[in-house]
Amino acid sequence: MPVYQFFCKECKKSFTLTLSLEAYEKGKLACPKCKSKKVEQRLQAFYAVTSKKA
């Protein structure tokens, strides 16, 4: 799943979320610290978290 970086405009904190594309497209995101919905996505290098095969 892709990892996205966000910035909260209320508490001024950056945070990352691992979201499915479906969850990302719904856009109902909130800051995990202050629960504000005033968040904006920040640009970062793309990487995805995948399961490792043994």
PDB file of N, CA, C and O in Angstrom, chain B, residues numbered from 101:
ATOM      1  N   MET B 101       0.835  -1.182   0.000  1.00  0.00           N
ATOM      2  CA  MET B 101       0.000   0.000   0.000  1.00  0.00           C
ATOM      3  C   MET B 101       0.877   1.243   0.000  1.00  0.00           C
ATOM      4  O   MET B 101       1.949   1.249   0.605  1.00  0.00           O
ATOM      5  N   PRO B 102       0.432   2.279  -0.666  1.00  0.00           N
ATOM      6  CA  PRO B 102       1.210   3.523  -0.704  1.00  0.00           C
ATOM      7  C   PRO B 102       1.236   4.232   0.656  1.00  0.00           C
ATOM      8  O   PRO B 102       0.308   4.121   1.457  1.00  0.00           O
ATOM      9  N   VAL B 103       2.317   4.953   0.884  1.00  0.00           N
ATOM     10  CA  VAL B 103       2.495   5.748   2.099  1.00  0.00           C
ATOM     11  C   VAL B 103       2.421   7.219   1.693  1.00  0.00           C
ATOM     12  O   VAL B 103       3.106   7.644   0.763  1.00  0.00           O
ATOM     13  N   TYR B 104       1.595   7.993   2.386  1.00  0.00           N
ATOM     14  CA  TYR B 104       1.390   9.402   2.073  1.00  0.00           C
ATOM     15  C   TYR B 104       1.827  10.259   3.250  1.00  0.00           C
ATOM     16  O   TYR B 104       1.672   9.863   4.406  1.00  0.00           O
ATOM     17  N   GLN B 105       2.373  11.431   2.959  1.00  0.00           N
ATOM     18  CA  GLN B 105       2.770  12.362   4.006  1.00  0.00           C
ATOM     19  C   GLN B 105       1.817  13.551   3.992  1.00  0.00           C
ATOM     20  O   GLN B 105       1.494  14.090   2.933  1.00  0.00           O
ATOM     21  N   PHE B 106       1.370  13.954   5.182  1.00  0.00           N
ATOM     22  CA  PHE B 106       0.427  15.045   5.325  1.00  0.00           C
ATOM     23  C   PHE B 106       0.935  16.055   6.341  1.00  0.00           C
ATOM     24  O   PHE B 106       1.822  15.758   7.142  1.00  0.00           O
ATOM     25  N   PHE B 107       0.358  17.261   6.297  1.00  0.00           N
ATOM     26  CA  PHE B 107       0.683  18.321   7.242  1.00  0.00           C
ATOM     27  C   PHE B 107      -0.624  18.874   7.787  1.00  0.00           C
ATOM     28  O   PHE B 107      -1.528  19.207   7.020  1.00  0.00           O
ATOM     29  N   CYS B 108      -0.730  18.976   9.116  1.00  0.00           N
ATOM     30  CA  CYS B 108      -1.928  19.510   9.757  1.00  0.00           C
ATOM     31  C   CYS B 108      -1.790  21.020   9.892  1.00  0.00           C
ATOM     32  O   CYS B 108      -0.804  21.513  10.440  1.00  0.00           O
ATOM     33  N   LYS B 109      -2.772  21.748   9.395  1.00  0.00           N
ATOM     34  CA  LYS B 109      -2.749  23.206   9.458  1.00  0.00           C
ATOM     35  C   LYS B 109      -3.121  23.728  10.849  1.00  0.00           C
ATOM     36  O   LYS B 109      -2.820  24.876  11.176  1.00  0.00           O
ATOM     37  N   GLU B 110      -3.763  22.907  11.659  1.00  0.00           N
ATOM     38  CA  GLU B 110      -4.161  23.322  13.006  1.00  0.00           C
ATOM     39  C   GLU B 110      -3.007  23.221  13.999  1.00  0.00           C
ATOM     40  O   GLU B 110      -2.637  24.212  14.629  1.00  0.00           O
ATOM     41  N   CYS B 111      -2.435  22.015  14.138  1.00  0.00           N
ATOM     42  CA  CYS B 111      -1.377  21.813  15.142  1.00  0.00           C
ATOM     43  C   CYS B 111       0.035  21.910  14.552  1.00  0.00           C
ATOM     44  O   CYS B 111       1.024  21.791  15.276  1.00  0.00           O
ATOM     45  N   LYS B 112       0.123  22.127  13.227  1.00  0.00           N
ATOM     46  CA  LYS B 112       1.411  22.328  12.538  1.00  0.00           C
ATOM     47  C   LYS B 112       2.341  21.109  12.629  1.00  0.00           C
ATOM     48  O   LYS B 112       3.561  21.265  12.688  1.00  0.00           O
ATOM     49  N   LYS B 113       1.778  19.915  12.638  1.00  0.00           N
ATOM     50  CA  LYS B 113       2.564  18.683  12.706  1.00  0.00           C
ATOM     51  C   LYS B 113       2.468  17.928  11.393  1.00  0.00           C
ATOM     52  O   LYS B 113       1.425  17.931  10.740  1.00  0.00           O
ATOM     53  N   SER B 114       3.569  17.277  11.008  1.00  0.00           N
ATOM     54  CA  SER B 114       3.583  16.396   9.840  1.00  0.00           C
ATOM     55  C   SER B 114       3.329  14.971  10.306  1.00  0.00           C
ATOM     56  O   SER B 114       3.714  14.591  11.412  1.00  0.00           O
ATOM     57  N   PHE B 115       2.686  14.195   9.464  1.00  0.00           N
ATOM     58  CA  PHE B 115       2.450  12.794   9.790  1.00  0.00           C
ATOM     59  C   PHE B 115       2.331  11.994   8.502  1.00  0.00           C
ATOM     60  O   PHE B 115       2.033  12.544   7.442  1.00  0.00           O
ATOM     61  N   THR B 116       2.565  10.700   8.604  1.00  0.00           N
ATOM     62  CA  THR B 116       2.448   9.818   7.451  1.00  0.00           C
ATOM     63  C   THR B 116       1.348   8.802   7.700  1.00  0.00           C
ATOM     64  O   THR B 116       1.111   8.384   8.833  1.00  0.00           O
ATOM     65  N   LEU B 117       0.684   8.414   6.631  1.00  0.00           N
ATOM     66  CA  LEU B 117      -0.368   7.408   6.696  1.00  0.00           C
ATOM     67  C   LEU B 117      -0.160   6.394   5.579  1.00  0.00           C
ATOM     68  O   LEU B 117       0.189   6.758   4.456  1.00  0.00           O
ATOM     69  N   THR B 118      -0.373   5.137   5.891  1.00  0.00           N
ATOM     70  CA  THR B 118      -0.372   4.080   4.897  1.00  0.00           C
ATOM     71  C   THR B 118      -1.840   3.818   4.556  1.00  0.00           C
ATOM     72  O   THR B 118      -2.612   3.343   5.390  1.00  0.00           O
ATOM     73  N   LEU B 119      -2.203   4.132   3.328  1.00  0.00           N
ATOM     74  CA  LEU B 119      -3.602   4.044   2.918  1.00  0.00           C
ATOM     75  C   LEU B 119      -3.745   3.237   1.643  1.00  0.00           C
ATOM     76  O   LEU B 119      -2.872   3.260   0.775  1.00  0.00           O
ATOM     77  N   SER B 120      -4.844   2.532   1.540  1.00  0.00           N
ATOM     78  CA  SER B 120      -5.170   1.907   0.260  1.00  0.00           C
ATOM     79  C   SER B 120      -5.604   3.030  -0.680  1.00  0.00           C
ATOM     80  O   SER B 120      -5.963   4.117  -0.227  1.00  0.00           O
ATOM     81  N   LEU B 121      -5.573   2.774  -1.965  1.00  0.00           N
ATOM     82  CA  LEU B 121      -6.006   3.784  -2.927  1.00  0.00           C
ATOM     83  C   LEU B 121      -7.473   4.153  -2.716  1.00  0.00           C
ATOM     84  O   LEU B 121      -7.862   5.307  -2.894  1.00  0.00           O
ATOM     85  N   GLU B 122      -8.270   3.179  -2.342  1.00  0.00           N
ATOM     86  CA  GLU B 122      -9.689   3.419  -2.086  1.00  0.00           C
ATOM     87  C   GLU B 122      -9.875   4.377  -0.904  1.00  0.00           C
ATOM     88  O   GLU B 122     -10.673   5.311  -0.983  1.00  0.00           O
ATOM     89  N   ALA B 123      -9.144   4.149   0.185  1.00  0.00           N
ATOM     90  CA  ALA B 123      -9.240   5.024   1.358  1.00  0.00           C
ATOM     91  C   ALA B 123      -8.722   6.419   1.030  1.00  0.00           C
ATOM     92  O   ALA B 123      -9.291   7.412   1.483  1.00  0.00           O
ATOM     93  N   TYR B 124      -7.658   6.504   0.254  1.00  0.00           N
ATOM     94  CA  TYR B 124      -7.100   7.801  -0.125  1.00  0.00           C
ATOM     95  C   TYR B 124      -8.093   8.605  -0.971  1.00  0.00           C
ATOM     96  O   TYR B 124      -8.243   9.813  -0.786  1.00  0.00           O
ATOM     97  N   GLU B 125      -8.763   7.926  -1.892  1.00  0.00           N
ATOM     98  CA  GLU B 125      -9.701   8.605  -2.777  1.00  0.00           C
ATOM     99  C   GLU B 125     -10.941   9.109  -2.042  1.00  0.00           C
ATOM    100  O   GLU B 125     -11.558  10.084  -2.469  1.00  0.00           O
ATOM    101  N   LYS B 126     -11.311   8.453  -0.942  1.00  0.00           N
ATOM    102  CA  LYS B 126     -12.456   8.925  -0.157  1.00  0.00           C
ATOM    103  C   LYS B 126     -12.150  10.271   0.473  1.00  0.00           C
ATOM    104  O   LYS B 126     -13.046  11.098   0.645  1.00  0.00           O
ATOM    105  N   GLY B 127     -10.882  10.498   0.821  1.00  0.00           N
ATOM    106  CA  GLY B 127     -10.446  11.808   1.282  1.00  0.00           C
ATOM    107  C   GLY B 127     -10.890  12.211   2.671  1.00  0.00           C
ATOM    108  O   GLY B 127     -10.752  13.381   3.028  1.00  0.00           O
ATOM    109  N   LYS B 128     -11.413  11.305   3.468  1.00  0.00           N
ATOM    110  CA  LYS B 128     -11.847  11.629   4.826  1.00  0.00           C
ATOM    111  C   LYS B 128     -10.683  11.423   5.784  1.00  0.00           C
ATOM    112  O   LYS B 128     -10.645  10.452   6.540  1.00  0.00           O
ATOM    113  N   LEU B 129      -9.730  12.359   5.738  1.00  0.00           N
ATOM    114  CA  LEU B 129      -8.516  12.239   6.532  1.00  0.00           C
ATOM    115  C   LEU B 129      -8.554  13.216   7.690  1.00  0.00           C
ATOM    116  O   LEU B 129      -9.104  14.311   7.577  1.00  0.00           O
ATOM    117  N   ALA B 130      -7.962  12.808   8.811  1.00  0.00           N
ATOM    118  CA  ALA B 130      -7.879  13.681   9.976  1.00  0.00           C
ATOM    119  C   ALA B 130      -6.513  13.504  10.623  1.00  0.00           C
ATOM    120  O   ALA B 130      -5.905  12.437  10.544  1.00  0.00           O
ATOM    121  N   CYS B 131      -6.049  14.556  11.255  1.00  0.00           N
ATOM    122  CA  CYS B 131      -4.775  14.528  11.964  1.00  0.00           C
ATOM    123  C   CYS B 131      -4.873  13.552  13.137  1.00  0.00           C
ATOM    124  O   CYS B 131      -5.824  13.624  13.916  1.00  0.00           O
ATOM    125  N   PRO B 132      -3.909  12.645  13.276  1.00  0.00           N
ATOM    126  CA  PRO B 132      -3.967  11.695  14.394  1.00  0.00           C
ATOM    127  C   PRO B 132      -3.715  12.360  15.756  1.00  0.00           C
ATOM    128  O   PRO B 132      -4.072  11.796  16.790  1.00  0.00           O
ATOM    129  N   LYS B 133      -3.112  13.535  15.764  1.00  0.00           N
ATOM    130  CA  LYS B 133      -2.810  14.221  17.028  1.00  0.00           C
ATOM    131  C   LYS B 133      -3.984  15.056  17.535  1.00  0.00           C
ATOM    132  O   LYS B 133      -4.419  14.892  18.675  1.00  0.00           O
ATOM    133  N   CYS B 134      -4.501  15.960  16.679  1.00  0.00           N
ATOM    134  CA  CYS B 134      -5.558  16.874  17.131  1.00  0.00           C
ATOM    135  C   CYS B 134      -6.926  16.574  16.514  1.00  0.00           C
ATOM    136  O   CYS B 134      -7.914  17.220  16.863  1.00  0.00           O
ATOM    137  N   LYS B 135      -6.993  15.607  15.607  1.00  0.00           N
ATOM    138  CA  LYS B 135      -8.233  15.177  14.940  1.00  0.00           C
ATOM    139  C   LYS B 135      -8.809  16.213  13.973  1.00  0.00           C
ATOM    140  O   LYS B 135      -9.949  16.074  13.530  1.00  0.00           O
ATOM    141  N   SER B 136      -8.048  17.231  13.646  1.00  0.00           N
ATOM    142  CA  SER B 136      -8.503  18.249  12.697  1.00  0.00           C
ATOM    143  C   SER B 136      -8.565  17.661  11.292  1.00  0.00           C
ATOM    144  O   SER B 136      -7.761  16.801  10.932  1.00  0.00           O
ATOM    145  N   LYS B 137      -9.509  18.125  10.516  1.00  0.00           N
ATOM    146  CA  LYS B 137      -9.626  17.689   9.131  1.00  0.00           C
ATOM    147  C   LYS B 137      -8.945  18.675   8.186  1.00  0.00           C
ATOM    148  O   LYS B 137      -9.016  18.513   6.968  1.00  0.00           O
ATOM    149  N   LYS B 138      -8.289  19.690   8.731  1.00  0.00           N
ATOM    150  CA  LYS B 138      -7.571  20.685   7.917  1.00  0.00           C
ATOM    151  C   LYS B 138      -6.156  20.176   7.655  1.00  0.00           C
ATOM    152  O   LYS B 138      -5.188  20.671   8.233  1.00  0.00           O
ATOM    153  N   VAL B 139      -6.052  19.188   6.783  1.00  0.00           N
ATOM    154  CA  VAL B 139      -4.761  18.596   6.452  1.00  0.00           C
ATOM    155  C   VAL B 139      -4.489  18.772   4.972  1.00  0.00           C
ATOM    156  O   VAL B 139      -5.416  18.819   4.163  1.00  0.00           O
ATOM    157  N   GLU B 140      -3.226  18.869   4.622  1.00  0.00           N
ATOM    158  CA  GLU B 140      -2.845  18.936   3.218  1.00  0.00           C
ATOM    159  C   GLU B 140      -1.754  17.916   2.956  1.00  0.00           C
ATOM    160  O   GLU B 140      -0.916  17.640   3.815  1.00  0.00           O
ATOM    161  N   GLN B 141      -1.780  17.366   1.761  1.00  0.00           N
ATOM    162  CA  GLN B 141      -0.777  16.378   1.396  1.00  0.00           C
ATOM    163  C   GLN B 141       0.513  17.081   1.024  1.00  0.00           C
ATOM    164  O   GLN B 141       0.497  18.108   0.344  1.00  0.00           O
ATOM    165  N   ARG B 142       1.621  16.531   1.466  1.00  0.00           N
ATOM    166  CA  ARG B 142       2.944  17.054   1.139  1.00  0.00           C
ATOM    167  C   ARG B 142       3.579  16.140   0.104  1.00  0.00           C
ATOM    168  O   ARG B 142       3.348  14.931   0.103  1.00  0.00           O
ATOM    169  N   LEU B 143       4.374  16.720  -0.770  1.00  0.00           N
ATOM    170  CA  LEU B 143       5.067  15.921  -1.774  1.00  0.00           C
ATOM    171  C   LEU B 143       6.238  15.197  -1.141  1.00  0.00           C
ATOM    172  O   LEU B 143       6.929  15.738  -0.277  1.00  0.00           O
ATOM    173  N   GLN B 144       6.449  13.975  -1.578  1.00  0.00           N
ATOM    174  CA  GLN B 144       7.583  13.190  -1.128  1.00  0.00           C
ATOM    175  C   GLN B 144       7.875  12.143  -2.180  1.00  0.00           C
ATOM    176  O   GLN B 144       7.068  11.907  -3.078  1.00  0.00           O
ATOM    177  N   ALA B 145       9.019  11.523  -2.066  1.00  0.00           N
ATOM    178  CA  ALA B 145       9.372  10.444  -2.992  1.00  0.00           C
ATOM    179  C   ALA B 145       8.393   9.293  -2.781  1.00  0.00           C
ATOM    180  O   ALA B 145       8.038   8.967  -1.648  1.00  0.00           O
ATOM    181  N   PHE B 146       7.967   8.688  -3.871  1.00  0.00           N
ATOM    182  CA  PHE B 146       7.010   7.588  -3.779  1.00  0.00           C
ATOM    183  C   PHE B 146       7.701   6.313  -3.321  1.00  0.00           C
ATOM    184  O   PHE B 146       8.774   5.957  -3.809  1.00  0.00           O
ATOM    185  N   TYR B 147       7.070   5.639  -2.383  1.00  0.00           N
ATOM    186  CA  TYR B 147       7.468   4.283  -2.041  1.00  0.00           C
ATOM    187  C   TYR B 147       6.252   3.564  -1.496  1.00  0.00           C
ATOM    188  O   TYR B 147       5.333   4.189  -0.966  1.00  0.00           O
ATOM    189  N   ALA B 148       6.251   2.272  -1.626  1.00  0.00           N
ATOM    190  CA  ALA B 148       5.113   1.474  -1.174  1.00  0.00           C
ATOM    191  C   ALA B 148       5.590   0.424  -0.196  1.00  0.00           C
ATOM    192  O   ALA B 148       6.692  -0.110  -0.329  1.00  0.00           O
ATOM    193  N   VAL B 149       4.764   0.133   0.779  1.00  0.00           N
ATOM    194  CA  VAL B 149       5.051  -0.906   1.751  1.00  0.00           C
ATOM    195  C   VAL B 149       4.469  -2.200   1.200  1.00  0.00           C
ATOM    196  O   VAL B 149       3.275  -2.272   0.910  1.00  0.00           O
ATOM    197  N   THR B 150       5.304  -3.219   1.054  1.00  0.00           N
ATOM    198  CA  THR B 150       4.842  -4.494   0.538  1.00  0.00           C
ATOM    199  C   THR B 150       5.210  -5.592   1.520  1.00  0.00           C
ATOM    200  O   THR B 150       6.079  -5.416   2.375  1.00  0.00           O
ATOM    201  N   SER B 151       4.545  -6.714   1.388  1.00  0.00           N
ATOM    202  CA  SER B 151       4.877  -7.831   2.260  1.00  0.00           C
ATOM    203  C   SER B 151       6.128  -8.523   1.723  1.00  0.00           C
ATOM    204  O   SER B 151       6.333  -8.624   0.513  1.00  0.00           O
ATOM    205  N   LYS B 152       6.947  -8.990   2.640  1.00  0.00           N
ATOM    206  CA  LYS B 152       8.169  -9.689   2.243  1.00  0.00           C
ATOM    207  C   LYS B 152       7.875 -11.175   2.131  1.00  0.00           C
ATOM    208  O   LYS B 152       7.177 -11.749   2.968  1.00  0.00           O
ATOM    209  N   LYS B 153       8.409 -11.783   1.104  1.00  0.00           N
ATOM    210  CA  LYS B 153       8.219 -13.213   0.905  1.00  0.00           C
ATOM    211  C   LYS B 153       9.400 -13.951   1.509  1.00  0.00           C
ATOM    212  O   LYS B 153      10.555 -13.561   1.334  1.00  0.00           O
ATOM    213  N   ALA B 154       9.095 -15.004   2.210  1.00  0.00           N
ATOM    214  CA  ALA B 154      10.158 -15.772   2.885  1.00  0.00           C
ATOM    215  C   ALA B 154      10.808 -16.760   1.964  1.00  0.00           C
ATOM    216  O   ALA B 154      11.717 -17.482   2.375  1.00  0.00           O
TER     217      ALA B 154
END
